């Protein structure tokens, strides 16, 4: 059983500018388990550079990292558009689902509701 467990997840969305993001976990305890995940959703031709970094200062550890940057997948966009949903609504729903993965992990209910409301407000302004 690991003595220490660290998990970091960063989910971001980029619109028009290049965005560089670096996440770092320093692992200095034996029998530690660490994971860092960085995901970026690219909208309107945006670019993003994600750099997960694990600095390992111990021998007996279990560590992993992942990073990806991607645009909205065309398959769900097509699937929802052919069913009569306007493209703006389709993009908003997929964007909300992408961010929802991070929002559900917010520990405080008040903060989770605040972030959900902010995302909904931002999406409403874009329509």
Secondary structure by P-SEA (a helix, b strand, c coil): cccbbbbbbbbbccccbbbbbbbbbbbcccbbbbbbbbbbbbccbbbbbbbbbbbccccccccccccccccccaaaaaaaaaacccaaaaaaaaaaaaaaaaaaacccaaaaaaaaaaaaaaaaaac
